[in-house]
Amino acid sequence: MLLEGLSVPAAQSRPGYLVVKRIIDVLGAAILLVLLSPLFLTLALCILVDSRGPVIFKQKRLGLGGRAFTFYKFRSMCVDAEDSRQKILHLNEVSGPIFKIKEDPRVTRVGRWLRRYSLDELPQIFNVLKGDMSFVGPRPPLPCEVEKYEDWQLKRLSVIPGITCLWQISGRSKLSFDEWVKLDLKYIESRTLWMDLVILIRTIPAVVSGDGAY
């Protein structure tokens, strides 16, 4: 399903790159899901013990061309977090159409730890396996965010979204939304397999440090 009236600019066609990237995504996702299964189980138990609600949080996000898909995360907030969002919109600490609060009252104790080290993002490996996402690409936005995009920002949707990209290794929430988008567009214009590898490698220390994550 496409967001009504959405017109996404086309990205430069790179068929060879995309085929190899998809093969790497499928093989990498399959291997990681097997290797990380004990960690998945441990995190699931921690979430269940800490607060009531499902282990996995599902949300509608927009991917390639503005098409909607189901996005997976480990639940890091209380079960009524989406319903209570309107009540705390005035506390938003970032610019642009996105919503982030460093000390978000909806985040659980375990959730705060999961977010700091991006462990809540691990279920998106299933999204990679399904083809909704890639390991590297712009982060998939919410439909309500895209409705507020300026025309030039829509190009973020011209490629398959990813778990990590230049934003994750460049300060994350310390950046303004415009800076975030400009990094995404830089990636879209210059993406190569080598660039993807460099981003993946640099993501590891960025995640371990927890810098800019909340």
DRENPA-3360 file (N, C-alpha, C; in nm, 2 decimals, always signed):
BEGIN
1 = MLLEGLSV = +0.08/-0.12/+0.00/+0.00/+0.00/+0.00/+0.09/+0.12/+0.00 ~ +0.06/+0.22/-0.09/+0.13/+0.34/-0.10/+0.06/+0.45/-0.02 ~ +0.14/+0.54/+0.04/+0.08/+0.66/+0.10/+0.01/+0.74/-0.01 ~ -0.11/+0.78/+0.01/-0.19/+0.85/-0.10/-0.12/+0.98/-0.14 ~ -0.11/+0.99/-0.28/-0.05/+1.11/-0.33/+0.10/+1.12/-0.33 ~ +0.17/+1.02/-0.28/+0.31/+1.02/-0.26/+0.38/+1.01/-0.40 ~ +0.48/+1.09/-0.43/+0.56/+1.09/-0.55/+0.70/+1.08/-0.51 ~ +0.76/+0.97/-0.52/+0.90/+0.95/-0.48/+1.00/+0.96/-0.60;
9 = PAAQSRPG = +1.10/+1.05/-0.59/+1.20/+1.06/-0.70/+1.27/+0.93/-0.72 ~ +1.31/+0.90/-0.84/+1.38/+0.77/-0.87/+1.53/+0.78/-0.83 ~ +1.58/+0.67/-0.78/+1.73/+0.67/-0.76/+1.80/+0.61/-0.88 ~ +1.92/+0.64/-0.89/+2.00/+0.58/-1.00/+2.00/+0.43/-1.00 ~ +1.97/+0.37/-1.12/+1.96/+0.23/-1.13/+2.10/+0.16/-1.12 ~ +2.11/+0.06/-1.03/+2.23/-0.01/-1.01/+2.20/-0.16/-1.00 ~ +2.16/-0.23/-1.11/+2.11/-0.37/-1.10/+2.21/-0.47/-1.05 ~ +2.34/-0.46/-1.09/+2.44/-0.55/-1.04/+2.46/-0.54/-0.89;
17 = YLVVKRII = +2.47/-0.42/-0.85/+2.49/-0.39/-0.71/+2.37/-0.44/-0.63 ~ +2.25/-0.42/-0.67/+2.13/-0.46/-0.60/+2.12/-0.61/-0.59 ~ +2.16/-0.68/-0.69/+2.15/-0.83/-0.69/+2.25/-0.88/-0.59 ~ +2.37/-0.84/-0.59/+2.47/-0.89/-0.50/+2.43/-0.85/-0.35 ~ +2.38/-0.72/-0.34/+2.34/-0.68/-0.20/+2.23/-0.76/-0.15 ~ +2.13/-0.80/-0.23/+2.02/-0.89/-0.19/+2.07/-1.02/-0.14 ~ +2.17/-1.08/-0.22/+2.22/-1.21/-0.19/+2.29/-1.20/-0.05 ~ +2.37/-1.10/-0.03/+2.44/-1.08/+0.10/+2.34/-1.06/+0.21;
25 = DVLGAAIL = +2.23/-0.99/+0.19/+2.13/-0.97/+0.29/+2.07/-1.10/+0.33 ~ +2.03/-1.18/+0.23/+1.96/-1.31/+0.26/+2.05/-1.40/+0.34 ~ +2.17/-1.42/+0.29/+2.27/-1.51/+0.36/+2.30/-1.46/+0.50 ~ +2.33/-1.33/+0.50/+2.37/-1.27/+0.63/+2.26/-1.28/+0.73 ~ +2.13/-1.25/+0.69/+2.02/-1.25/+0.78/+1.99/-1.40/+0.83 ~ +2.00/-1.50/+0.74/+1.98/-1.63/+0.78/+2.08/-1.68/+0.88 ~ +2.21/-1.65/+0.86/+2.32/-1.69/+0.95/+2.30/-1.62/+1.09 ~ +2.27/-1.49/+1.08/+2.26/-1.41/+1.21/+2.14/-1.46/+1.29;
33 = LVLLSPLF = +2.03/-1.50/+1.23/+1.91/-1.54/+1.30/+1.94/-1.67/+1.38 ~ +2.03/-1.76/+1.32/+2.07/-1.88/+1.39/+2.16/-1.85/+1.50 ~ +2.27/-1.77/+1.47/+2.37/-1.74/+1.57/+2.32/-1.66/+1.69 ~ +2.23/-1.57/+1.66/+2.18/-1.48/+1.77/+2.05/-1.54/+1.84 ~ +2.01/-1.66/+1.80/+1.88/-1.71/+1.87/+1.89/-1.72/+2.02 ~ +2.01/-1.75/+2.08/+2.01/-1.75/+2.23/+2.00/-1.61/+2.28 ~ +2.06/-1.51/+2.21/+2.04/-1.37/+2.26/+1.90/-1.33/+2.24 ~ +1.83/-1.36/+2.13/+1.69/-1.33/+2.12/+1.61/-1.38/+2.23;
41 = LTLALCIL = +1.63/-1.51/+2.27/+1.56/-1.57/+2.38/+1.58/-1.50/+2.51 ~ +1.71/-1.46/+2.54/+1.74/-1.39/+2.66/+1.68/-1.26/+2.67 ~ +1.68/-1.18/+2.56/+1.62/-1.05/+2.56/+1.47/-1.06/+2.57 ~ +1.41/-1.16/+2.51/+1.26/-1.18/+2.52/+1.22/-1.21/+2.67 ~ +1.30/-1.29/+2.73/+1.27/-1.32/+2.88/+1.28/-1.19/+2.96 ~ +1.39/-1.11/+2.94/+1.41/-0.99/+3.01/+1.29/-0.89/+2.99 ~ +1.24/-0.88/+2.87/+1.13/-0.79/+2.84/+1.00/-0.84/+2.91 ~ +0.98/-0.97/+2.91/+0.86/-1.03/+2.97/+0.86/-1.01/+3.12;
49 = VDSRGPVI = +0.98/-1.03/+3.18/+0.99/-1.01/+3.33/+0.97/-0.87/+3.37 ~ +1.02/-0.78/+3.29/+1.02/-0.63/+3.32/+0.89/-0.56/+3.32 ~ +0.81/-0.60/+3.22/+0.68/-0.53/+3.20/+0.58/-0.61/+3.12 ~ +0.46/-0.59/+3.14/+0.35/-0.66/+3.07/+0.35/-0.62/+2.92 ~ +0.30/-0.71/+2.84/+0.29/-0.68/+2.69/+0.37/-0.78/+2.61 ~ +0.35/-0.77/+2.48/+0.42/-0.86/+2.38/+0.57/-0.83/+2.38 ~ +0.65/-0.93/+2.34/+0.79/-0.91/+2.33/+0.82/-0.83/+2.20 ~ +0.75/-0.86/+2.10/+0.78/-0.79/+1.97/+0.68/-0.68/+1.95;
57 = FKQKRLGL = +0.73/-0.56/+1.91/+0.65/-0.44/+1.88/+0.64/-0.43/+1.73 ~ +0.52/-0.43/+1.67/+0.50/-0.42/+1.53/+0.45/-0.28/+1.50 ~ +0.50/-0.23/+1.39/+0.46/-0.09/+1.35/+0.46/-0.08/+1.20 ~ +0.37/+0.00/+1.14/+0.37/+0.03/+1.00/+0.47/+0.13/+0.97 ~ +0.56/+0.10/+0.87/+0.66/+0.19/+0.83/+0.66/+0.19/+0.67 ~ +0.72/+0.29/+0.61/+0.73/+0.30/+0.47/+0.86/+0.27/+0.42 ~ +0.87/+0.19/+0.31/+0.99/+0.14/+0.25/+1.01/+0.20/+0.11 ~ +1.07/+0.11/+0.03/+1.10/+0.15/-0.11/+0.97/+0.20/-0.18;
65 = GGRAFTFY = +0.99/+0.32/-0.24/+0.88/+0.38/-0.31/+0.76/+0.43/-0.23 ~ +0.78/+0.43/-0.10/+0.67/+0.47/-0.01/+0.57/+0.36/+0.02 ~ +0.61/+0.23/-0.01/+0.52/+0.12/+0.02/+0.53/+0.08/+0.17 ~ +0.41/+0.05/+0.23/+0.40/+0.02/+0.37/+0.44/-0.13/+0.40 ~ +0.51/-0.15/+0.51/+0.54/-0.29/+0.55/+0.53/-0.29/+0.70 ~ +0.53/-0.41/+0.76/+0.53/-0.43/+0.90/+0.67/-0.44/+0.95 ~ +0.70/-0.35/+1.04/+0.84/-0.33/+1.10/+0.84/-0.39/+1.24 ~ +0.95/-0.46/+1.26/+0.96/-0.53/+1.39/+1.07/-0.48/+1.48;
73 = KFRSMCVD = +1.04/-0.47/+1.61/+1.14/-0.43/+1.71/+1.11/-0.51/+1.84 ~ +1.21/-0.52/+1.92/+1.18/-0.57/+2.06/+1.11/-0.45/+2.13 ~ +1.01/-0.49/+2.20/+0.93/-0.38/+2.27/+1.01/-0.32/+2.38 ~ +1.03/-0.18/+2.37/+1.11/-0.11/+2.47/+1.02/-0.01/+2.54 ~ +0.89/+0.00/+2.51/+0.80/+0.09/+2.58/+0.69/+0.02/+2.64 ~ +0.61/+0.09/+2.72/+0.49/+0.04/+2.78/+0.39/+0.01/+2.67 ~ +0.29/-0.08/+2.70/+0.20/-0.12/+2.59/+0.11/-0.01/+2.53 ~ +0.09/+0.09/+2.61/+0.00/+0.20/+2.56/+0.08/+0.32/+2.50;
81 = AEDSRQKI = +0.21/+0.29/+2.47/+0.29/+0.40/+2.42/+0.24/+0.48/+2.30 ~ +0.19/+0.41/+2.21/+0.14/+0.47/+2.09/+0.02/+0.56/+2.12 ~ -0.07/+0.52/+2.21/-0.19/+0.59/+2.24/-0.15/+0.72/+2.32 ~ -0.05/+0.71/+2.40/-0.01/+0.83/+2.49/+0.09/+0.92/+2.42 ~ +0.12/+0.90/+2.29/+0.22/+0.98/+2.22/+0.17/+1.13/+2.21 ~ +0.04/+1.14/+2.18/-0.02/+1.28/+2.16/+0.00/+1.36/+2.29 ~ +0.00/+1.30/+2.40/+0.00/+1.37/+2.53/+0.14/+1.43/+2.55 ~ +0.24/+1.38/+2.49/+0.38/+1.43/+2.52/+0.45/+1.49/+2.39;
89 = LHLNEVSG = +0.37/+1.51/+2.29/+0.43/+1.57/+2.17/+0.50/+1.70/+2.20 ~ +0.45/+1.78/+2.30/+0.51/+1.91/+2.33/+0.65/+1.89/+2.39 ~ +0.69/+1.77/+2.42/+0.82/+1.75/+2.48/+0.93/+1.71/+2.38 ~ +0.89/+1.71/+2.25/+0.98/+1.67/+2.15/+1.11/+1.75/+2.15 ~ +1.23/+1.68/+2.14/+1.36/+1.74/+2.15/+1.44/+1.75/+2.02 ~ +1.37/+1.71/+1.91/+1.44/+1.71/+1.78/+1.36/+1.79/+1.68 ~ +1.43/+1.83/+1.57/+1.37/+1.91/+1.47/+1.31/+1.83/+1.36 ~ +1.22/+1.89/+1.28/+1.16/+1.82/+1.17/+1.04/+1.73/+1.21;
97 = PIFKIKED = +1.00/+1.64/+1.12/+0.88/+1.56/+1.15/+0.90/+1.45/+1.24 ~ +1.02/+1.42/+1.29/+1.04/+1.30/+1.38/+1.02/+1.34/+1.52 ~ +0.99/+1.24/+1.61/+0.96/+1.27/+1.75/+1.06/+1.18/+1.84 ~ +1.14/+1.25/+1.92/+1.23/+1.18/+2.01/+1.24/+1.26/+2.14 ~ +1.25/+1.19/+2.25/+1.27/+1.25/+2.38/+1.38/+1.17/+2.45 ~ +1.48/+1.23/+2.50/+1.59/+1.16/+2.56/+1.55/+1.08/+2.68 ~ +1.46/+1.14/+2.76/+1.41/+1.07/+2.88/+1.26/+1.04/+2.86 ~ +1.23/+0.97/+2.76/+1.09/+0.94/+2.73/+1.03/+0.86/+2.84;
105 = PRVTRVGR = +0.92/+0.91/+2.90/+0.86/+0.84/+3.01/+0.79/+0.71/+2.98 ~ +0.77/+0.68/+2.85/+0.71/+0.56/+2.80/+0.80/+0.44/+2.80 ~ +0.93/+0.47/+2.80/+1.03/+0.36/+2.79/+1.05/+0.28/+2.92 ~ +1.05/+0.15/+2.91/+1.06/+0.07/+3.03/+1.21/+0.06/+3.07 ~ +1.23/+0.00/+3.19/+1.37/-0.01/+3.24/+1.46/-0.09/+3.15 ~ +1.41/-0.21/+3.11/+1.49/-0.29/+3.01/+1.49/-0.22/+2.88 ~ +1.38/-0.15/+2.84/+1.38/-0.08/+2.71/+1.49/+0.02/+2.70 ~ +1.52/+0.09/+2.81/+1.62/+0.20/+2.80/+1.75/+0.14/+2.77;
113 = WLRRYSLD = +1.78/+0.02/+2.83/+1.91/-0.05/+2.80/+1.91/-0.10/+2.66 ~ +1.80/-0.16/+2.62/+1.79/-0.21/+2.48/+1.82/-0.10/+2.38 ~ +1.76/+0.02/+2.40/+1.77/+0.13/+2.31/+1.92/+0.19/+2.31 ~ +1.98/+0.19/+2.42/+2.11/+0.25/+2.43/+2.21/+0.17/+2.34 ~ +2.19/+0.04/+2.34/+2.28/-0.04/+2.26/+2.22/-0.10/+2.13 ~ +2.11/-0.04/+2.09/+2.03/-0.07/+1.97/+1.99/-0.22/+1.96 ~ +1.98/-0.29/+2.08/+1.94/-0.43/+2.08/+1.79/-0.44/+2.04 ~ +1.72/-0.33/+2.06/+1.57/-0.34/+2.02/+1.56/-0.35/+1.87;
121 = ELPQIFNV = +1.66/-0.32/+1.79/+1.65/-0.32/+1.65/+1.68/-0.46/+1.59 ~ +1.72/-0.56/+1.67/+1.76/-0.69/+1.62/+1.65/-0.76/+1.54 ~ +1.52/-0.76/+1.58/+1.42/-0.83/+1.51/+1.41/-0.78/+1.36 ~ +1.47/-0.67/+1.33/+1.46/-0.62/+1.19/+1.54/-0.71/+1.10 ~ +1.62/-0.80/+1.15/+1.68/-0.90/+1.07/+1.58/-0.98/+0.99 ~ +1.46/-1.00/+1.06/+1.35/-1.07/+0.99/+1.30/-0.98/+0.87 ~ +1.30/-0.85/+0.89/+1.26/-0.76/+0.78/+1.36/-0.77/+0.66 ~ +1.49/-0.79/+0.70/+1.59/-0.80/+0.59/+1.57/-0.93/+0.52;
129 = LKGDMSFV = +1.54/-1.04/+0.59/+1.52/-1.17/+0.53/+1.40/-1.17/+0.43 ~ +1.29/-1.10/+0.48/+1.17/-1.08/+0.40/+1.19/-0.99/+0.27 ~ +1.29/-0.91/+0.28/+1.31/-0.82/+0.17/+1.25/-0.68/+0.18 ~ +1.19/-0.65/+0.30/+1.14/-0.52/+0.33/+1.25/-0.42/+0.36 ~ +1.36/-0.47/+0.41/+1.47/-0.39/+0.45/+1.60/-0.45/+0.40 ~ +1.71/-0.38/+0.42/+1.84/-0.43/+0.39/+1.93/-0.40/+0.52 ~ +2.05/-0.46/+0.52/+2.13/-0.43/+0.64/+2.17/-0.28/+0.64 ~ +2.20/-0.23/+0.52/+2.24/-0.09/+0.51/+2.14/-0.01/+0.42;
137 = GPRPPLPC = +2.10/+0.10/+0.47/+2.00/+0.19/+0.39/+1.94/+0.29/+0.49 ~ +1.87/+0.39/+0.43/+1.81/+0.49/+0.52/+1.71/+0.42/+0.61 ~ +1.69/+0.48/+0.73/+1.60/+0.42/+0.83/+1.45/+0.44/+0.78 ~ +1.37/+0.34/+0.79/+1.23/+0.35/+0.74/+1.14/+0.44/+0.83 ~ +1.08/+0.54/+0.77/+1.00/+0.64/+0.85/+0.86/+0.59/+0.87 ~ +0.79/+0.66/+0.96/+0.65/+0.64/+0.99/+0.57/+0.72/+0.88 ~ +0.45/+0.67/+0.84/+0.37/+0.74/+0.75/+0.34/+0.89/+0.79 ~ +0.31/+0.91/+0.92/+0.28/+1.04/+0.97/+0.40/+1.14/+0.96;
145 = EVEKYEDW = +0.52/+1.08/+0.95/+0.64/+1.16/+0.93/+0.65/+1.20/+0.79 ~ +0.63/+1.11/+0.70/+0.65/+1.13/+0.55/+0.54/+1.23/+0.51 ~ +0.43/+1.23/+0.57/+0.33/+1.33/+0.53/+0.38/+1.48/+0.55 ~ +0.48/+1.50/+0.63/+0.53/+1.63/+0.66/+0.66/+1.65/+0.59 ~ +0.71/+1.56/+0.51/+0.83/+1.58/+0.43/+0.82/+1.69/+0.33 ~ +0.93/+1.76/+0.31/+0.94/+1.85/+0.19/+0.98/+1.76/+0.07 ~ +0.96/+1.81/-0.05/+0.98/+1.73/-0.17/+1.12/+1.67/-0.17 ~ +1.22/+1.74/-0.14/+1.36/+1.69/-0.15/+1.39/+1.58/-0.05;
153 = QLKRLSVI = +1.31/+1.58/+0.06/+1.33/+1.47/+0.16/+1.27/+1.34/+0.11 ~ +1.18/+1.34/+0.02/+1.12/+1.22/-0.03/+1.21/+1.12/-0.09 ~ +1.33/+1.17/-0.14/+1.42/+1.08/-0.20/+1.48/+0.97/-0.11 ~ +1.46/+0.99/+0.02/+1.50/+0.89/+0.12/+1.43/+0.76/+0.09 ~ +1.31/+0.77/+0.03/+1.23/+0.65/+0.00/+1.26/+0.59/-0.14 ~ +1.36/+0.63/-0.20/+1.39/+0.58/-0.34/+1.47/+0.46/-0.34 ~ +1.52/+0.41/-0.22/+1.59/+0.29/-0.21/+1.53/+0.20/-0.09 ~ +1.57/+0.08/-0.09/+1.52/-0.01/+0.02/+1.58/+0.04/+0.15;
161 = PGITCLWQ = +1.50/+0.06/+0.26/+1.55/+0.11/+0.39/+1.64/+0.01/+0.45 ~ +1.71/+0.05/+0.56/+1.81/-0.04/+0.62/+1.81/-0.03/+0.77 ~ +1.88/-0.12/+0.83/+1.90/-0.12/+0.98/+2.00/-0.02/+1.02 ~ +2.10/+0.00/+0.94/+2.20/+0.11/+0.97/+2.24/+0.18/+0.84 ~ +2.28/+0.31/+0.86/+2.33/+0.39/+0.75/+2.43/+0.49/+0.80 ~ +2.45/+0.60/+0.72/+2.55/+0.70/+0.77/+2.50/+0.77/+0.89 ~ +2.37/+0.78/+0.91/+2.32/+0.85/+1.03/+2.36/+0.78/+1.16 ~ +2.36/+0.65/+1.16/+2.39/+0.57/+1.28/+2.54/+0.59/+1.32;
169 = ISGRSKLS = +2.62/+0.61/+1.22/+2.77/+0.62/+1.26/+2.81/+0.77/+1.26 ~ +2.72/+0.86/+1.26/+2.76/+1.00/+1.25/+2.70/+1.09/+1.37 ~ +2.65/+1.02/+1.47/+2.60/+1.09/+1.59/+2.46/+1.07/+1.62 ~ +2.39/+1.00/+1.53/+2.24/+0.96/+1.55/+2.16/+1.08/+1.60 ~ +2.10/+1.07/+1.72/+2.01/+1.17/+1.76/+2.07/+1.30/+1.79 ~ +2.20/+1.31/+1.78/+2.27/+1.45/+1.80/+2.25/+1.53/+1.67 ~ +2.21/+1.47/+1.56/+2.20/+1.54/+1.44/+2.06/+1.60/+1.42 ~ +2.04/+1.70/+1.35/+1.91/+1.76/+1.31/+1.85/+1.67/+1.20;
177 = FDEWVKLD = +1.72/+1.68/+1.18/+1.66/+1.60/+1.08/+1.72/+1.63/+0.94 ~ +1.74/+1.76/+0.91/+1.79/+1.79/+0.78/+1.93/+1.73/+0.76 ~ +2.01/+1.73/+0.86/+2.15/+1.67/+0.85/+2.13/+1.52/+0.83 ~ +2.04/+1.46/+0.90/+2.01/+1.32/+0.88/+1.97/+1.28/+0.74 ~ +1.88/+1.36/+0.68/+1.84/+1.34/+0.54/+1.95/+1.36/+0.44 ~ +2.03/+1.46/+0.47/+2.14/+1.49/+0.37/+2.24/+1.37/+0.37 ~ +2.26/+1.31/+0.49/+2.35/+1.19/+0.50/+2.29/+1.08/+0.42 ~ +2.16/+1.06/+0.43/+2.09/+0.95/+0.36/+2.10/+0.98/+0.20;
185 = LKYIESRT = +2.08/+1.10/+0.16/+2.09/+1.13/+0.02/+2.24/+1.11/-0.03 ~ +2.33/+1.14/+0.05/+2.47/+1.12/+0.02/+2.50/+0.97/+0.00 ~ +2.44/+0.89/+0.08/+2.45/+0.74/+0.07/+2.39/+0.70/-0.06 ~ +2.26/+0.74/-0.08/+2.19/+0.70/-0.20/+2.26/+0.73/-0.33 ~ +2.33/+0.85/-0.34/+2.40/+0.89/-0.46/+2.53/+0.81/-0.48 ~ +2.60/+0.77/-0.37/+2.73/+0.71/-0.38/+2.74/+0.57/-0.33 ~ +2.63/+0.50/-0.31/+2.63/+0.36/-0.25/+2.71/+0.26/-0.33 ~ +2.79/+0.18/-0.27/+2.86/+0.07/-0.33/+2.87/-0.04/-0.23;
193 = LWMDLVIL = +2.91/-0.16/-0.27/+2.93/-0.27/-0.17/+3.03/-0.23/-0.07 ~ +3.14/-0.17/-0.11/+3.25/-0.13/-0.02/+3.20/-0.03/+0.08 ~ +3.12/+0.07/+0.04/+3.06/+0.17/+0.13/+2.97/+0.10/+0.23 ~ +2.89/+0.00/+0.19/+2.80/-0.07/+0.28/+2.89/-0.15/+0.38 ~ +3.00/-0.21/+0.34/+3.09/-0.28/+0.43/+3.15/-0.19/+0.54 ~ +3.19/-0.07/+0.49/+3.25/+0.03/+0.58/+3.15/+0.07/+0.69 ~ +3.02/+0.10/+0.64/+2.92/+0.14/+0.73/+2.89/+0.03/+0.83 ~ +2.88/-0.09/+0.79/+2.85/-0.20/+0.88/+2.96/-0.22/+0.99;
201 = IRTIPAVV = +3.09/-0.20/+0.94/+3.20/-0.21/+1.04/+3.20/-0.10/+1.14 ~ +3.17/+0.02/+1.09/+3.17/+0.14/+1.18/+3.05/+0.14/+1.27 ~ +2.95/+0.07/+1.23/+2.83/+0.06/+1.32/+2.86/-0.01/+1.45 ~ +2.95/-0.11/+1.45/+2.98/-0.18/+1.57/+3.03/-0.09/+1.68 ~ +3.13/-0.01/+1.67/+3.17/+0.08/+1.78/+3.07/+0.18/+1.81 ~ +2.99/+0.23/+1.71/+2.89/+0.33/+1.73/+2.78/+0.27/+1.83 ~ +2.74/+0.14/+1.81/+2.64/+0.08/+1.89/+2.70/+0.05/+2.03 ~ +2.82/+0.00/+2.04/+2.88/-0.03/+2.17/+2.89/+0.09/+2.25;
209 = SGDGAY = +2.93/+0.21/+2.19/+2.94/+0.33/+2.27/+2.81/+0.38/+2.32 ~ +2.70/+0.35/+2.24/+2.57/+0.41/+2.28/+2.56/+0.56/+2.26 ~ +2.66/+0.62/+2.19/+2.66/+0.76/+2.17/+2.54/+0.81/+2.08 ~ +2.46/+0.90/+2.14/+2.35/+0.96/+2.06/+2.23/+0.87/+2.05 ~ +2.23/+0.76/+2.12/+2.11/+0.67/+2.11/+2.02/+0.69/+2.23 ~ +1.89/+0.71/+2.19/+1.78/+0.71/+2.28/+1.65/+0.71/+2.21;
% end
